[in-house]
């Protein structure tokens, strides 16, 4: 009966694909998975090896911890975007539409400086990767002649990608300060100021869009590989978004910023828990966002 109830929801197609058969699987964080090709941390292509292992062991589900962009706090449940993927997981060997040949030595040096055999992730790898990816982007022809798939991706995801990319650039130029500490015109999204920033930082904004497109393409390649092997990828998302996120900054009216989420006292935490995420303003979300979500899931 519960399954029939799921079939009457907006996610019916997903439940129909999943079916009722008994399954087994494995849960893993991508940052703990790596191969000989990895640089400092697990990367999306490494998941293909785990898919092969799952197939050999008759498992059909791989559950992953959140893959969202965690900024430089590196907390998977405190992400800077509901939609954006984490750039650390991007493989430099699988970039699309660019010639990495001229950067062969740089990539080798990066791999040598950030080996994966240590037991713990050296999170300095993120900035090092971003620096090299920036060099690759700035010297490639993609800036002048973007591939059709990049343009299509940008158009299809403009409802979040534009705000996210601008958020990342302003944050970088503000020494990673929380958006609530930005200049008041940027903090309150003053239209002339936002419009000017988009023009001044155009190339940097495009770089962050390009990163997300590359991440999307690599993850889609993994998803397609999993489908060919009969393995399902099960995602995980925080049920609340970080206060210091592109989502909250760009849709401040969707949140009650004067309130914080948490949990009441219990036998483990006598004083309760203070998570810090803002509380949703369900009235504004219902009035402005529900129809869009319904359309996407239908």
C-alpha positions in Angstrom: 0.0 0.0 0.0 2.9 2.4 0.8 4.3 1.9 -2.7 1.0 2.7 -4.3 0.9 5.9 -2.3 4.3 6.9 -3.7 3.0 6.4 -7.2 0.5 9.1 -6.5 3.2 11.7 -5.7 5.1 14.1 -7.9 8.0 11.7 -7.9 6.0 8.8 -9.4 8.4 8.3 -12.4 11.4 7.8 -10.0 9.5 5.3 -7.9 8.4 3.4 -11.0 12.0 3.1 -12.1 13.2 2.0 -8.7 10.5 -0.7 -8.4 9.7 -3.1 -5.5 12.5 -5.7 -5.9 14.8 -6.4 -2.9 18.2 -4.7 -3.3 21.4 -4.3 -1.4 24.0 -1.6 -1.6 26.8 0.4 -0.1 27.1 4.0 1.3 30.3 5.9 0.8 31.5 9.5 0.8 33.3 10.3 -2.5 36.1 12.0 -0.6 37.2 8.7 0.8 37.2 6.9 -2.6 40.2 7.3 -4.9 42.2 5.6 -7.7 45.7 5.9 -9.2 44.5 8.8 -11.3 43.0 10.8 -8.4 44.5 14.1 -7.3 44.3 14.6 -3.6 40.7 13.4 -3.2 38.1 11.1 -4.8 36.9 12.3 -8.2 33.8 11.5 -10.2 35.4 9.0 -12.6 36.5 7.0 -9.6 32.9 6.0 -9.0 33.1 3.8 -12.1 35.4 1.5 -10.2 33.0 1.3 -7.3 30.2 0.6 -9.7 32.2 -2.3 -11.1 32.8 -3.6 -7.6 29.1 -3.3 -6.8 28.2 -5.3 -9.9 30.7 -8.1 -9.0 29.2 -8.3 -5.4 25.6 -8.3 -6.6 24.9 -5.0 -5.1 22.6 -2.6 -7.0 22.7 0.7 -5.0 25.5 3.1 -4.2 24.5 5.8 -1.8 26.7 8.9 -1.7 27.1 11.7 0.8 26.1 15.1 -0.5 28.1 16.2 -3.5 27.3 19.9 -3.2 29.8 22.7 -3.2 31.0 23.0 0.4 33.1 26.2 -0.1 36.1 26.2 2.2 34.3 24.9 5.3 34.3 21.3 3.9 31.1 20.3 5.7 29.0 18.1 3.4 25.8 19.1 5.2 26.5 22.8 5.2 26.8 23.5 1.4 26.9 26.8 -0.4 24.3 25.7 -3.0 21.5 23.2 -3.3 22.4 22.7 -6.9 26.1 23.3 -7.5 28.5 20.3 -7.4 31.8 20.3 -5.5 34.8 21.4 -7.7 37.2 19.2 -5.7 35.7 16.1 -7.3 36.5 17.3 -10.9 39.0 15.1 -12.8 41.6 17.1 -14.7 42.1 14.1 -16.9 38.5 14.1 -18.1 37.9 17.7 -19.0 35.7 18.3 -22.1 36.5 20.7 -24.9 40.0 21.7 -23.7 43.5 20.6 -24.5 45.3 19.8 -21.2 48.5 18.9 -23.0 50.2 22.2 -22.3 49.4 21.6 -18.6 50.8 18.1 -18.4 53.6 19.1 -16.1 51.3 21.2 -13.9 48.9 18.3 -13.5 51.8 15.9 -12.7 53.1 18.3 -10.0 49.7 18.7 -8.5 49.3 14.9 -8.4 52.7 14.6 -6.7 51.9 17.3 -4.2 48.6 15.8 -3.2 48.8 12.0 -3.1 45.8 10.0 -2.1 47.6 7.4 -0.1 47.8 9.4 3.2 44.7 8.3 5.2 43.4 11.9 5.4 42.4 14.4 2.8 44.6 17.5 2.5 41.9 20.0 1.7 44.4 22.5 0.4 43.9 20.5 -2.8 40.8 22.4 -3.6 42.4 25.8 -4.0 45.3 24.2 -5.9 42.9 22.6 -8.3 40.9 25.8 -8.8 44.1 27.7 -9.5 45.1 25.3 -12.2 41.6 25.0 -13.6 41.5 28.8 -13.8 44.7 28.7 -15.9 43.3 26.0 -18.2 40.0 28.0 -18.7 41.7 31.3 -19.3 44.0 29.9 -22.0 41.4 27.8 -23.8 39.2 28.7 -26.7 36.1 28.0 -24.8 36.0 31.6 -23.6 35.7 32.7 -27.3 33.8 29.7 -28.7 31.9 27.9 -26.0 30.6 24.4 -27.0 26.9 24.1 -27.7 26.5 21.7 -24.7 27.9 24.4 -22.4 25.6 27.0 -23.7 22.6 24.6 -23.4 23.6 23.7 -19.9 23.9 27.4 -18.9 20.5 28.2 -20.3 18.8 25.2 -18.8 20.2 26.0 -15.3 20.0 29.7 -15.4 17.4 29.7 -12.6 20.3 29.0 -10.1 23.6 29.1 -12.0 23.7 32.8 -12.6 23.2 33.7 -8.9 25.5 31.0 -7.8 28.4 32.0 -10.1 28.1 35.7 -9.0 27.9 34.6 -5.3 31.2 32.6 -5.7 33.0 35.5 -7.3 31.9 38.1 -4.8 32.7 35.7 -2.0 36.2 35.1 -3.4 36.8 38.9 -3.7 35.5 39.4 -0.1 38.1 37.0 1.4 35.4 34.3 1.8 33.4 36.4 4.2 29.8 35.4 4.8 27.4 37.3 2.5 25.8 39.0 5.5 29.1 40.9 6.0 29.3 42.1 2.4 28.8 45.7 1.4 25.2 46.6 2.0 24.4 47.1 -1.7 25.7 43.6 -2.6 24.2 42.0 0.6 20.8 43.4 -0.2 21.2 42.7 -4.0 20.8 46.3 -5.1 20.0 45.9 -8.8 22.4 48.5 -10.3 25.2 47.1 -8.1 24.5 43.5 -9.1 24.2 44.4 -12.8 27.6 46.2 -12.6 29.2 43.3 -10.9 28.0 40.9 -13.5 29.6 43.1 -16.2 32.9 43.7 -14.3 33.4 40.1 -13.3 32.1 38.5 -16.4 35.0 36.2 -17.1 35.2 35.0 -13.5 31.5 34.3 -13.5 31.8 32.3 -16.7 34.6 30.3 -15.1 32.4 29.1 -12.3 29.6 28.2 -14.8 32.2 26.3 -16.8 33.3 24.4 -13.7 29.7 23.4 -13.0 29.2 22.3 -16.6 32.4 20.1 -16.5 31.2 18.6 -13.2 27.8 17.9 -14.6 29.2 16.2 -17.7 31.5 14.0 -15.6 28.8 13.0 -13.2 26.4 12.3 -16.1 29.0 10.0 -17.6 29.1 8.1 -14.3 25.3 7.9 -14.1 25.1 6.5 -17.6 27.8 4.0 -16.8 25.9 2.9 -13.6 22.7 2.5 -15.7 24.5 0.3 -18.1 25.7 -1.9 -15.2 22.3 -2.0 -13.6 23.4 0.0 -10.5 21.4 2.8 -9.0 23.0 5.9 -7.6 21.2 7.1 -4.5 21.8 10.8 -3.6 21.8 12.5 -0.2 20.9 16.2 0.4 20.9 18.3 3.6 17.3 19.0 4.5 18.3 22.6 5.3 20.5 24.9 3.3 23.4 26.8 4.8 22.8 30.4 5.9 26.0 31.3 4.0 24.8 30.0 0.6 23.9 31.3 -2.8 20.4 30.1 -2.3 19.7 32.1 0.8 21.5 35.2 -0.5 19.6 35.2 -3.8 16.2 34.3 -2.2 16.3 36.0 1.2 12.5 36.2 1.2 12.2 32.4 1.2 13.9 32.3 4.7 13.2 33.6 8.2 16.7 35.0 8.7 15.9 36.1 12.3 15.4 32.4 13.3 17.9 29.5 13.5 17.2 25.8 13.1 18.2 23.3 15.8 17.0 20.5 18.0 15.6 20.5 21.6 17.5 19.0 24.5 17.7 15.3 24.7 19.7 12.6 26.5 22.8 13.2 24.4 22.7 17.1 24.2 21.4 18.6 27.5 21.4 22.1 26.0 19.9 21.1 22.6 21.6 21.7 19.3 22.1 24.9 17.4 22.6 24.1 13.7 22.6 27.7 12.4 20.6 27.1 9.2 17.8 29.6 8.6 14.2 28.5 8.9 12.1 28.3 5.7 9.4 30.8 5.0 6.9 28.4 3.7 4.3 31.0 2.8 6.6 32.8 0.4 8.0 29.5 -1.0 4.5 28.2 -1.6 3.4 31.4 -3.3 6.5 31.7 -5.5 8.3 28.4 -5.9 5.9 25.5 -5.7 4.6 25.7 -9.3 8.2 25.6 -10.6 9.1 22.5 -8.6 5.9 20.8 -9.6 6.6 21.5 -13.3 10.1 20.0 -13.0 9.1 16.9 -11.2 6.0 16.2 -13.4 
